[in-house]
Every structure is written in C-alpha cells, then in structure tokens.
Amino acid sequence: MKPRLYKYYPEDFGELKVDVLHMDLVFDVFDDRTNVKSMLRVKTLGEPIEKLELNCRDLEVRAVSCIQ
C-alpha cells in the first residue's frame, strides 16, 4: 500500500449529501488546549437533509447551530 501524505482524503468520507461552499476556521492555541471555531457553509445535493453526523473522535463539541 502506498504511504499517505495526509490523514484524510475525500474518498474516506463516502458519498456526501452536501457540497461544501466555504469553511472558516479560527484557532486559539494555548499551552494545554486548542479551541477551534468552525463556520461551515454547505448546499444540499438534492433532497433536504434531516440530520448531520459529526465525526468528532477525541474532540469535545461545545455547540452546533444551523442558520438557514
């Protein structure tokens, strides 16, 4: 198997139900932690989605909101 340069590639996520239009990430780096604020703008591909699954292994999700 060929070594991977990056940990994740688009094909690792399967078929997406949204198209990512834009992503803003703001990092606050401290000695003991890093806080990241992410603003993700997406467009559905076809039917509206009823749920969003976050792959947040080893992360603490503090808030999630949806603005239409």
N, CA, C and O atoms as a Tripos MOL2 file, in Angstrom:
@<TRIPOS>MOLECULE
protein
  272   271    68     0     0
PROTEIN
NO_CHARGES

@<TRIPOS>ATOM
      1 N           0.8300   -1.1840    0.0000 N.3       1 MET1
      2 CA          0.0000    0.0000    0.0000 C.3       1 MET1
      3 C           0.8760    1.2510    0.0000 C.2       1 MET1
      4 O           1.8620    1.3330    0.7330 O.2       1 MET1
      5 N           0.5110    2.1980   -0.8130 N.am      2 LYS2
      6 CA          1.2590    3.4430   -0.9390 C.3       2 LYS2
      7 C           1.0930    4.2930    0.3260 C.2       2 LYS2
      8 O          -0.0280    4.4470    0.8110 O.2       2 LYS2
      9 N           2.1950    4.8530    0.8760 N.am      3 PRO3
     10 CA          2.0630    5.6900    2.0770 C.3       3 PRO3
     11 C           1.2280    6.9400    1.7930 C.2       3 PRO3
     12 O           1.2940    7.5140    0.7060 O.2       3 PRO3
     13 N           0.4420    7.3510    2.7940 N.am      4 ARG4
     14 CA         -0.4330    8.5090    2.6250 C.3       4 ARG4
     15 C           0.2630    9.7620    3.1360 C.2       4 ARG4
     16 O           0.8660    9.7610    4.2090 O.2       4 ARG4
     17 N           0.1710   10.8170    2.3600 N.am      5 LEU5
     18 CA          0.7470   12.0920    2.7590 C.3       5 LEU5
     19 C          -0.1290   12.7590    3.8230 C.2       5 LEU5
     20 O           0.3830   13.3750    4.7580 O.2       5 LEU5
     21 N          -1.4610   12.6320    3.6740 N.am      6 TYR6
     22 CA         -2.4110   13.2390    4.6060 C.3       6 TYR6
     23 C          -3.1940   12.1570    5.3340 C.2       6 TYR6
     24 O          -3.2930   11.0290    4.8520 O.2       6 TYR6
     25 N          -3.7470   12.4940    6.4870 N.am      7 LYS7
     26 CA         -4.5030   11.5240    7.2730 C.3       7 LYS7
     27 C          -5.8460   11.2180    6.6140 C.2       7 LYS7
     28 O          -6.2690   10.0620    6.5890 O.2       7 LYS7
     29 N          -6.5310   12.2490    6.0720 N.am      8 TYR8
     30 CA         -7.8470   12.0770    5.4710 C.3       8 TYR8
     31 C          -7.8650   12.5720    4.0330 C.2       8 TYR8
     32 O          -7.2190   13.5620    3.6910 O.2       8 TYR8
     33 N          -8.6090   11.8700    3.2080 N.am      9 TYR9
     34 CA         -8.8210   12.2340    1.8130 C.3       9 TYR9
     35 C         -10.3240   12.2330    1.5410 C.2       9 TYR9
     36 O         -11.0640   11.5670    2.2640 O.2       9 TYR9
     37 N         -10.7980   12.9500    0.5280 N.am     10 PRO10
     38 CA        -12.2390   12.9960    0.2420 C.3      10 PRO10
     39 C         -12.8820   11.6210    0.1290 C.2      10 PRO10
     40 O         -14.0130   11.4390    0.5790 O.2      10 PRO10
     41 N         -12.2000   10.6600   -0.4530 N.am     11 GLU11
     42 CA        -12.7820    9.3260   -0.6250 C.3      11 GLU11
     43 C         -12.9710    8.5850    0.7000 C.2      11 GLU11
     44 O         -13.6830    7.5810    0.7420 O.2      11 GLU11
     45 N         -12.3520    9.0560    1.7710 N.am     12 ASP12
     46 CA        -12.5250    8.4410    3.0920 C.3      12 ASP12
     47 C         -13.9150    8.6900    3.6740 C.2      12 ASP12
     48 O         -14.3160    8.0040    4.6140 O.2      12 ASP12
     49 N         -14.6470    9.6450    3.1420 N.am     13 PHE13
     50 CA        -15.9180   10.0550    3.7270 C.3      13 PHE13
     51 C         -17.1340    9.5110    2.9930 C.2      13 PHE13
     52 O         -18.2600    9.7680    3.4180 O.2      13 PHE13
     53 N         -16.9520    8.7820    1.9270 N.am     14 GLY14
     54 CA        -18.0960    8.2410    1.1930 C.3      14 GLY14
     55 C         -18.8430    9.3340    0.4490 C.2      14 GLY14
     56 O         -18.3450   10.4470    0.2810 O.2      14 GLY14
     57 N         -20.0360    8.9980    0.0100 N.am     15 GLU15
     58 CA        -20.8480    9.9490   -0.7540 C.3      15 GLU15
     59 C         -21.4440   10.9900    0.1980 C.2      15 GLU15
     60 O         -22.1320   10.6470    1.1600 O.2      15 GLU15
     61 N         -21.1710   12.2550   -0.0850 N.am     16 LEU16
     62 CA        -21.6850   13.3390    0.7450 C.3      16 LEU16
     63 C         -23.0470   13.7900    0.2390 C.2      16 LEU16
     64 O         -23.3260   13.7300   -0.9580 O.2      16 LEU16
     65 N         -23.8880   14.2400    1.1570 N.am     17 LYS17
     66 CA        -25.2090   14.7430    0.7970 C.3      17 LYS17
     67 C         -25.2160   16.2530    0.6750 C.2      17 LYS17
     68 O         -26.2550   16.8580    0.4090 O.2      17 LYS17
     69 N         -24.0360   16.8700    0.8730 N.am     18 VAL18
     70 CA        -23.9010   18.3210    0.7540 C.3      18 VAL18
     71 C         -22.6430   18.6590   -0.0430 C.2      18 VAL18
     72 O         -21.7150   17.8580   -0.1520 O.2      18 VAL18
     73 N         -22.6450   19.8600   -0.5910 N.am     19 ASP19
     74 CA        -21.4730   20.4180   -1.2470 C.3      19 ASP19
     75 C         -20.9410   21.5100   -0.3240 C.2      19 ASP19
     76 O         -21.6740   22.4410    0.0120 O.2      19 ASP19
     77 N         -19.6880   21.4120    0.0860 N.am     20 VAL20
     78 CA        -19.0930   22.4160    0.9740 C.3      20 VAL20
     79 C         -18.7550   23.6420    0.1250 C.2      20 VAL20
     80 O         -17.9320   23.5740   -0.7880 O.2      20 VAL20
     81 N         -19.4080   24.7660    0.4450 N.am     21 LEU21
     82 CA        -19.1880   26.0060   -0.3000 C.3      21 LEU21
     83 C         -18.0500   26.8190    0.2940 C.2      21 LEU21
     84 O         -17.2630   27.4250   -0.4330 O.2      21 LEU21
     85 N         -17.9660   26.8290    1.6300 N.am     22 HIS22
     86 CA        -16.9330   27.6420    2.2870 C.3      22 HIS22
     87 C         -16.7430   27.1440    3.7220 C.2      22 HIS22
     88 O         -17.6900   26.6750    4.3540 O.2      22 HIS22
     89 N         -15.5210   27.2500    4.2240 N.am     23 MET23
     90 CA        -15.2340   26.8800    5.6050 C.3      23 MET23
     91 C         -14.2770   27.9110    6.1950 C.2      23 MET23
     92 O         -13.2140   28.1780    5.6340 O.2      23 MET23
     93 N         -14.6640   28.4880    7.3340 N.am     24 ASP24
     94 CA        -13.7930   29.3800    8.1040 C.3      24 ASP24
     95 C         -13.3960   28.6510    9.3710 C.2      24 ASP24
     96 O         -14.2460   28.0800   10.0550 O.2      24 ASP24
     97 N         -12.1120   28.6670    9.6870 N.am     25 LEU25
     98 CA        -11.6050   28.0690   10.9280 C.3      25 LEU25
     99 C         -10.8160   29.1260   11.6830 C.2      25 LEU25
    100 O          -9.9500   29.7870   11.1100 O.2      25 LEU25
    101 N         -11.1140   29.2900   12.9720 N.am     26 VAL26
    102 CA        -10.3800   30.2080   13.8330 C.3      26 VAL26
    103 C          -9.7790   29.3760   14.9610 C.2      26 VAL26
    104 O         -10.5060   28.7140   15.7020 O.2      26 VAL26
    105 N          -8.4560   29.4060   15.0950 N.am     27 PHE27
    106 CA         -7.7440   28.6190   16.1000 C.3      27 PHE27
    107 C          -7.2490   29.5260   17.2240 C.2      27 PHE27
    108 O          -6.6160   30.5500   16.9660 O.2      27 PHE27
    109 N          -7.5360   29.1490   18.4640 N.am     28 ASP28
    110 CA         -6.9640   29.7690   19.6540 C.3      28 ASP28
    111 C          -6.0990   28.7030   20.3140 C.2      28 ASP28
    112 O          -6.6190   27.7370   20.8720 O.2      28 ASP28
    113 N          -4.7910   28.8750   20.2500 N.am     29 VAL29
    114 CA         -3.8550   27.8630   20.7330 C.3      29 VAL29
    115 C          -3.3150   28.2810   22.0970 C.2      29 VAL29
    116 O          -2.7780   29.3770   22.2590 O.2      29 VAL29
    117 N          -3.4670   27.3860   23.0760 N.am     30 PHE30
    118 CA         -2.9890   27.5960   24.4370 C.3      30 PHE30
    119 C          -1.9820   26.4950   24.7660 C.2      30 PHE30
    120 O          -1.8090   25.5540   23.9910 O.2      30 PHE30
    121 N          -1.3250   26.6160   25.9080 N.am     31 ASP31
    122 CA         -0.3500   25.6020   26.3130 C.3      31 ASP31
    123 C          -1.0010   24.2400   26.5290 C.2      31 ASP31
    124 O          -0.3990   23.2130   26.2170 O.2      31 ASP31
    125 N          -2.2210   24.2190   27.0590 N.am     32 ASP32
    126 CA         -2.8530   22.9530   27.4280 C.3      32 ASP32
    127 C          -4.0250   22.5390   26.5440 C.2      32 ASP32
    128 O          -4.6040   21.4740   26.7560 O.2      32 ASP32
    129 N          -4.3840   23.3530   25.5640 N.am     33 ARG33
    130 CA         -5.5240   23.0200   24.6940 C.3      33 ARG33
    131 C          -5.5140   23.9180   23.4720 C.2      33 ARG33
    132 O          -4.7900   24.9110   23.4120 O.2      33 ARG33
    133 N          -6.3220   23.5520   22.5170 N.am     34 THR34
    134 CA         -6.5730   24.3850   21.3450 C.3      34 THR34
    135 C          -8.0760   24.4550   21.1430 C.2      34 THR34
    136 O          -8.7470   23.4250   21.0710 O.2      34 THR34
    137 N          -8.6050   25.6640   21.0510 N.am     35 ASN35
    138 CA        -10.0210   25.8700   20.7520 C.3      35 ASN35
    139 C         -10.1500   26.2480   19.2860 C.2      35 ASN35
    140 O          -9.3950   27.0770   18.7780 O.2      35 ASN35
    141 N         -11.1150   25.6300   18.6130 N.am     36 VAL36
    142 CA        -11.3210   25.9140   17.1980 C.3      36 VAL36
    143 C         -12.7840   26.2680   16.9800 C.2      36 VAL36
    144 O         -13.6820   25.5380   17.3990 O.2      36 VAL36
    145 N         -13.0090   27.3850   16.3250 N.am     37 LYS37
    146 CA        -14.3570   27.7600   15.9230 C.3      37 LYS37
    147 C         -14.4340   27.5590   14.4160 C.2      37 LYS37
    148 O         -13.6060   28.0630   13.6580 O.2      37 LYS37
    149 N         -15.4460   26.8140   14.0050 N.am     38 SER38
    150 CA        -15.6070   26.4950   12.5920 C.3      38 SER38
    151 C         -16.9570   26.9950   12.1010 C.2      38 SER38
    152 O         -17.9880   26.7370   12.7220 O.2      38 SER38
    153 N         -16.9430   27.7060   10.9940 N.am     39 MET39
    154 CA        -18.1790   28.1250   10.3360 C.3      39 MET39
    155 C         -18.1630   27.4510    8.9680 C.2      39 MET39
    156 O         -17.3090   27.7320    8.1270 O.2      39 MET39
    157 N         -19.1270   26.5560    8.7650 N.am     40 LEU40
    158 CA        -19.1870   25.7550    7.5520 C.3      40 LEU40
    159 C         -20.4410   26.1280    6.7690 C.2      40 LEU40
    160 O         -21.5490   26.0950    7.3050 O.2      40 LEU40
    161 N         -20.2620   26.4780    5.5130 N.am     41 ARG41
    162 CA        -21.4010   26.8060    4.6510 C.3      41 ARG41
    163 C         -21.5270   25.7100    3.6050 C.2      41 ARG41
    164 O         -20.5930   25.4470    2.8480 O.2      41 ARG41
    165 N         -22.7030   25.0680    3.5710 N.am     42 VAL42
    166 CA        -22.9270   23.9550    2.6540 C.3      42 VAL42
    167 C         -24.2240   24.1530    1.8880 C.2      42 VAL42
    168 O         -25.0870   24.9400    2.2770 O.2      42 VAL42
    169 N         -24.3360   23.4210    0.7950 N.am     43 LYS43
    170 CA        -25.5560   23.3890   -0.0140 C.3      43 LYS43
    171 C         -25.9370   21.9290   -0.1890 C.2      43 LYS43
    172 O         -25.0990   21.0940   -0.5290 O.2      43 LYS43
    173 N         -27.2250   21.6240    0.0480 N.am     44 THR44
    174 CA        -27.6520   20.2400   -0.1030 C.3      44 THR44
    175 C         -27.6330   19.8250   -1.5600 C.2      44 THR44
    176 O         -27.8700   20.6350   -2.4560 O.2      44 THR44
    177 N         -27.3460   18.5510   -1.7840 N.am     45 LEU45
    178 CA        -27.3320   17.9880   -3.1350 C.3      45 LEU45
    179 C         -28.6010   17.1620   -3.3190 C.2      45 LEU45
    180 O         -28.5940   15.9480   -3.1160 O.2      45 LEU45
    181 N         -29.6680   17.8140   -3.6980 N.am     46 GLY46
    182 CA        -30.9280   17.0990   -3.8750 C.3      46 GLY46
    183 C         -31.8780   17.3830   -2.7410 C.2      46 GLY46
    184 O         -32.1980   18.5390   -2.4640 O.2      46 GLY46
    185 N         -32.3360   16.3260   -2.0770 N.am     47 GLU47
    186 CA        -33.3260   16.4470   -1.0070 C.3      47 GLU47
    187 C         -32.7270   17.1040    0.2380 C.2      47 GLU47
    188 O         -31.5310   16.9800    0.5020 O.2      47 GLU47
    189 N         -33.5740   17.8060    0.9980 N.am     48 PRO48
    190 CA        -33.0890   18.3700    2.2680 C.3      48 PRO48
    191 C         -32.6100   17.2580    3.1970 C.2      48 PRO48
    192 O         -33.1390   16.1470    3.1640 O.2      48 PRO48
    193 N         -31.6240   17.5510    4.0110 N.am     49 ILE49
    194 CA        -31.1170   16.5610    4.9620 C.3      49 ILE49
    195 C         -31.8340   16.7280    6.3020 C.2      49 ILE49
    196 O         -32.1670   17.8410    6.7090 O.2      49 ILE49
    197 N         -32.0620   15.6150    6.9710 N.am     50 GLU50
    198 CA        -32.7580   15.6340    8.2610 C.3      50 GLU50
    199 C         -31.8060   15.5990    9.4400 C.2      50 GLU50
    200 O         -32.1580   16.0480   10.5310 O.2      50 GLU50
    201 N         -30.5970   15.0690    9.2380 N.am     51 LYS51
    202 CA        -29.6330   15.0310   10.3340 C.3      51 LYS51
    203 C         -28.2300   15.2150    9.7850 C.2      51 LYS51
    204 O         -27.9570   14.9520    8.6140 O.2      51 LYS51
    205 N         -27.3560   15.6710   10.6550 N.am     52 LEU52
    206 CA        -25.9580   15.8920   10.3150 C.3      52 LEU52
    207 C         -25.1190   15.1050   11.2970 C.2      52 LEU52
    208 O         -25.2500   15.2880   12.5070 O.2      52 LEU52
    209 N         -24.2600   14.2320   10.7980 N.am     53 GLU53
    210 CA        -23.3920   13.4340   11.6570 C.3      53 GLU53
    211 C         -22.0040   14.0510   11.6680 C.2      53 GLU53
    212 O         -21.4100   14.2870   10.6170 O.2      53 GLU53
    213 N         -21.4950   14.3100   12.8630 N.am     54 LEU54
    214 CA        -20.1710   14.8870   13.0190 C.3      54 LEU54
    215 C         -19.1890   13.8020   13.4240 C.2      54 LEU54
    216 O         -19.4480   13.0490   14.3630 O.2      54 LEU54
    217 N         -18.0760   13.7160   12.7310 N.am     55 ASN55
    218 CA        -17.0130   12.7970   13.0960 C.3      55 ASN55
    219 C         -16.1280   13.5390   14.0850 C.2      55 ASN55
    220 O         -15.2200   14.2700   13.6870 O.2      55 ASN55
    221 N         -16.3900   13.3530   15.3620 N.am     56 CYS56
    222 CA        -15.7030   14.1450   16.3820 C.3      56 CYS56
    223 C         -14.9430   13.2650   17.3650 C.2      56 CYS56
    224 O         -14.9880   13.4910   18.5740 O.2      56 CYS56
    225 N         -14.2660   12.2910   16.8570 N.am     57 ARG57
    226 CA        -13.4860   11.3860   17.6880 C.3      57 ARG57
    227 C         -12.4110   12.1720   18.4450 C.2      57 ARG57
    228 O         -11.6480   12.9300   17.8460 O.2      57 ARG57
    229 N         -12.3610   11.9870   19.7510 N.am     58 ASP58
    230 CA        -11.3800   12.6570   20.6220 C.3      58 ASP58
    231 C         -11.5200   14.1760   20.6360 C.2      58 ASP58
    232 O         -10.5490   14.8880   20.8960 O.2      58 ASP58
    233 N         -12.7290   14.6760   20.3560 N.am     59 LEU59
    234 CA        -12.9910   16.1130   20.3990 C.3      59 LEU59
    235 C         -14.1990   16.3790   21.2850 C.2      59 LEU59
    236 O         -15.0820   15.5310   21.4210 O.2      59 LEU59
    237 N         -14.2300   17.5410   21.8730 N.am     60 GLU60
    238 CA        -15.3940   17.9690   22.6420 C.3      60 GLU60
    239 C         -16.1580   18.9800   21.7980 C.2      60 GLU60
    240 O         -15.6540   20.0680   21.5230 O.2      60 GLU60
    241 N         -17.3610   18.6280   21.3900 N.am     61 VAL61
    242 CA        -18.2040   19.5510   20.6300 C.3      61 VAL61
    243 C         -18.9850   20.3660   21.6490 C.2      61 VAL61
    244 O         -19.7610   19.8130   22.4280 O.2      61 VAL61
    245 N         -18.7800   21.6790   21.6460 N.am     62 ARG62
    246 CA        -19.3970   22.5490   22.6430 C.3      62 ARG62
    247 C         -20.7190   23.1420   22.1640 C.2      62 ARG62
    248 O         -21.5790   23.4620   22.9840 O.2      62 ARG62
    249 N         -20.8940   23.2930   20.8630 N.am     63 ALA63
    250 CA        -22.1500   23.8440   20.3500 C.3      63 ALA63
    251 C         -22.2590   23.5680   18.8580 C.2      63 ALA63
    252 O         -21.2620   23.5100   18.1380 O.2      63 ALA63
    253 N         -23.4980   23.4010   18.4160 N.am     64 VAL64
    254 CA        -23.7880   23.2410   16.9900 C.3      64 VAL64
    255 C         -25.0660   24.0160   16.7150 C.2      64 VAL64
    256 O         -26.0290   23.9160   17.4760 O.2      64 VAL64
    257 N         -25.0840   24.7880   15.6320 N.am     65 SER65
    258 CA        -26.3010   25.5070   15.2690 C.3      65 SER65
    259 C         -26.4430   25.5130   13.7600 C.2      65 SER65
    260 O         -25.4900   25.2740   13.0190 O.2      65 SER65
    261 N         -27.6570   25.7910   13.3330 N.am     66 CYS66
    262 CA        -27.9650   25.8160   11.9030 C.3      66 CYS66
    263 C         -28.6930   27.1110   11.5870 C.2      66 CYS66
    264 O         -29.6940   27.4460   12.2200 O.2      66 CYS66
    265 N         -28.1800   27.8300   10.6060 N.am     67 ILE67
    266 CA        -28.7960   29.0760   10.1510 C.3      67 ILE67
    267 C         -29.2290   28.8510    8.7150 C.2      67 ILE67
    268 O         -28.4150   28.4860    7.8670 O.2      67 ILE67
    269 N         -30.5050   29.0660    8.4380 N.am     68 GLN68
    270 CA        -30.9940   28.8530    7.0740 C.3      68 GLN68
    271 C         -31.1500   30.1420    6.3310 C.2      68 GLN68
    272 O         -31.5530   30.1390    5.1680 O.2      68 GLN68
@<TRIPOS>BOND
     1     1     2 1
     2     2     3 1
     3     3     4 2
     4     3     5 am
     5     5     6 1
     6     6     7 1
     7     7     8 2
     8     7     9 am
     9     9    10 1
    10    10    11 1
    11    11    12 2
    12    11    13 am
    13    13    14 1
    14    14    15 1
    15    15    16 2
    16    15    17 am
    17    17    18 1
    18    18    19 1
    19    19    20 2
    20    19    21 am
    21    21    22 1
    22    22    23 1
    23    23    24 2
    24    23    25 am
    25    25    26 1
    26    26    27 1
    27    27    28 2
    28    27    29 am
    29    29    30 1
    30    30    31 1
    31    31    32 2
    32    31    33 am
    33    33    34 1
    34    34    35 1
    35    35    36 2
    36    35    37 am
    37    37    38 1
    38    38    39 1
    39    39    40 2
    40    39    41 am
    41    41    42 1
    42    42    43 1
    43    43    44 2
    44    43    45 am
    45    45    46 1
    46    46    47 1
    47    47    48 2
    48    47    49 am
    49    49    50 1
    50    50    51 1
    51    51    52 2
    52    51    53 am
    53    53    54 1
    54    54    55 1
    55    55    56 2
    56    55    57 am
    57    57    58 1
    58    58    59 1
    59    59    60 2
    60    59    61 am
    61    61    62 1
    62    62    63 1
    63    63    64 2
    64    63    65 am
    65    65    66 1
    66    66    67 1
    67    67    68 2
    68    67    69 am
    69    69    70 1
    70    70    71 1
    71    71    72 2
    72    71    73 am
    73    73    74 1
    74    74    75 1
    75    75    76 2
    76    75    77 am
    77    77    78 1
    78    78    79 1
    79    79    80 2
    80    79    81 am
    81    81    82 1
    82    82    83 1
    83    83    84 2
    84    83    85 am
    85    85    86 1
    86    86    87 1
    87    87    88 2
    88    87    89 am
    89    89    90 1
    90    90    91 1
    91    91    92 2
    92    91    93 am
    93    93    94 1
    94    94    95 1
    95    95    96 2
    96    95    97 am
    97    97    98 1
    98    98    99 1
    99    99   100 2
   100    99   101 am
   101   101   102 1
   102   102   103 1
   103   103   104 2
   104   103   105 am
   105   105   106 1
   106   106   107 1
   107   107   108 2
   108   107   109 am
   109   109   110 1
   110   110   111 1
   111   111   112 2
   112   111   113 am
   113   113   114 1
   114   114   115 1
   115   115   116 2
   116   115   117 am
   117   117   118 1
   118   118   119 1
   119   119   120 2
   120   119   121 am
   121   121   122 1
   122   122   123 1
   123   123   124 2
   124   123   125 am
   125   125   126 1
   126   126   127 1
   127   127   128 2
   128   127   129 am
   129   129   130 1
   130   130   131 1
   131   131   132 2
   132   131   133 am
   133   133   134 1
   134   134   135 1
   135   135   136 2
   136   135   137 am
   137   137   138 1
   138   138   139 1
   139   139   140 2
   140   139   141 am
   141   141   142 1
   142   142   143 1
   143   143   144 2
   144   143   145 am
   145   145   146 1
   146   146   147 1
   147   147   148 2
   148   147   149 am
   149   149   150 1
   150   150   151 1
   151   151   152 2
   152   151   153 am
   153   153   154 1
   154   154   155 1
   155   155   156 2
   156   155   157 am
   157   157   158 1
   158   158   159 1
   159   159   160 2
   160   159   161 am
   161   161   162 1
   162   162   163 1
   163   163   164 2
   164   163   165 am
   165   165   166 1
   166   166   167 1
   167   167   168 2
   168   167   169 am
   169   169   170 1
   170   170   171 1
   171   171   172 2
   172   171   173 am
   173   173   174 1
   174   174   175 1
   175   175   176 2
   176   175   177 am
   177   177   178 1
   178   178   179 1
   179   179   180 2
   180   179   181 am
   181   181   182 1
   182   182   183 1
   183   183   184 2
   184   183   185 am
   185   185   186 1
   186   186   187 1
   187   187   188 2
   188   187   189 am
   189   189   190 1
   190   190   191 1
   191   191   192 2
   192   191   193 am
   193   193   194 1
   194   194   195 1
   195   195   196 2
   196   195   197 am
   197   197   198 1
   198   198   199 1
   199   199   200 2
   200   199   201 am
   201   201   202 1
   202   202   203 1
   203   203   204 2
   204   203   205 am
   205   205   206 1
   206   206   207 1
   207   207   208 2
   208   207   209 am
   209   209   210 1
   210   210   211 1
   211   211   212 2
   212   211   213 am
   213   213   214 1
   214   214   215 1
   215   215   216 2
   216   215   217 am
   217   217   218 1
   218   218   219 1
   219   219   220 2
   220   219   221 am
   221   221   222 1
   222   222   223 1
   223   223   224 2
   224   223   225 am
   225   225   226 1
   226   226   227 1
   227   227   228 2
   228   227   229 am
   229   229   230 1
   230   230   231 1
   231   231   232 2
   232   231   233 am
   233   233   234 1
   234   234   235 1
   235   235   236 2
   236   235   237 am
   237   237   238 1
   238   238   239 1
   239   239   240 2
   240   239   241 am
   241   241   242 1
   242   242   243 1
   243   243   244 2
   244   243   245 am
   245   245   246 1
   246   246   247 1
   247   247   248 2
   248   247   249 am
   249   249   250 1
   250   250   251 1
   251   251   252 2
   252   251   253 am
   253   253   254 1
   254   254   255 1
   255   255   256 2
   256   255   257 am
   257   257   258 1
   258   258   259 1
   259   259   260 2
   260   259   261 am
   261   261   262 1
   262   262   263 1
   263   263   264 2
   264   263   265 am
   265   265   266 1
   266   266   267 1
   267   267   268 2
   268   267   269 am
   269   269   270 1
   270   270   271 1
   271   271   272 2
@<TRIPOS>SUBSTRUCTURE
     1 MET1         2 RESIDUE 1 A MET
     2 LYS2         6 RESIDUE 1 A LYS
     3 PRO3        10 RESIDUE 1 A PRO
     4 ARG4        14 RESIDUE 1 A ARG
     5 LEU5        18 RESIDUE 1 A LEU
     6 TYR6        22 RESIDUE 1 A TYR
     7 LYS7        26 RESIDUE 1 A LYS
     8 TYR8        30 RESIDUE 1 A TYR
     9 TYR9        34 RESIDUE 1 A TYR
    10 PRO10       38 RESIDUE 1 A PRO
    11 GLU11       42 RESIDUE 1 A GLU
    12 ASP12       46 RESIDUE 1 A ASP
    13 PHE13       50 RESIDUE 1 A PHE
    14 GLY14       54 RESIDUE 1 A GLY
    15 GLU15       58 RESIDUE 1 A GLU
    16 LEU16       62 RESIDUE 1 A LEU
    17 LYS17       66 RESIDUE 1 A LYS
    18 VAL18       70 RESIDUE 1 A VAL
    19 ASP19       74 RESIDUE 1 A ASP
    20 VAL20       78 RESIDUE 1 A VAL
    21 LEU21       82 RESIDUE 1 A LEU
    22 HIS22       86 RESIDUE 1 A HIS
    23 MET23       90 RESIDUE 1 A MET
    24 ASP24       94 RESIDUE 1 A ASP
    25 LEU25       98 RESIDUE 1 A LEU
    26 VAL26      102 RESIDUE 1 A VAL
    27 PHE27      106 RESIDUE 1 A PHE
    28 ASP28      110 RESIDUE 1 A ASP
    29 VAL29      114 RESIDUE 1 A VAL
    30 PHE30      118 RESIDUE 1 A PHE
    31 ASP31      122 RESIDUE 1 A ASP
    32 ASP32      126 RESIDUE 1 A ASP
    33 ARG33      130 RESIDUE 1 A ARG
    34 THR34      134 RESIDUE 1 A THR
    35 ASN35      138 RESIDUE 1 A ASN
    36 VAL36      142 RESIDUE 1 A VAL
    37 LYS37      146 RESIDUE 1 A LYS
    38 SER38      150 RESIDUE 1 A SER
    39 MET39      154 RESIDUE 1 A MET
    40 LEU40      158 RESIDUE 1 A LEU
    41 ARG41      162 RESIDUE 1 A ARG
    42 VAL42      166 RESIDUE 1 A VAL
    43 LYS43      170 RESIDUE 1 A LYS
    44 THR44      174 RESIDUE 1 A THR
    45 LEU45      178 RESIDUE 1 A LEU
    46 GLY46      182 RESIDUE 1 A GLY
    47 GLU47      186 RESIDUE 1 A GLU
    48 PRO48      190 RESIDUE 1 A PRO
    49 ILE49      194 RESIDUE 1 A ILE
    50 GLU50      198 RESIDUE 1 A GLU
    51 LYS51      202 RESIDUE 1 A LYS
    52 LEU52      206 RESIDUE 1 A LEU
    53 GLU53      210 RESIDUE 1 A GLU
    54 LEU54      214 RESIDUE 1 A LEU
    55 ASN55      218 RESIDUE 1 A ASN
    56 CYS56      222 RESIDUE 1 A CYS
    57 ARG57      226 RESIDUE 1 A ARG
    58 ASP58      230 RESIDUE 1 A ASP
    59 LEU59      234 RESIDUE 1 A LEU
    60 GLU60      238 RESIDUE 1 A GLU
    61 VAL61      242 RESIDUE 1 A VAL
    62 ARG62      246 RESIDUE 1 A ARG
    63 ALA63      250 RESIDUE 1 A ALA
    64 VAL64      254 RESIDUE 1 A VAL
    65 SER65      258 RESIDUE 1 A SER
    66 CYS66      262 RESIDUE 1 A CYS
    67 ILE67      266 RESIDUE 1 A ILE
    68 GLN68      270 RESIDUE 1 A GLN
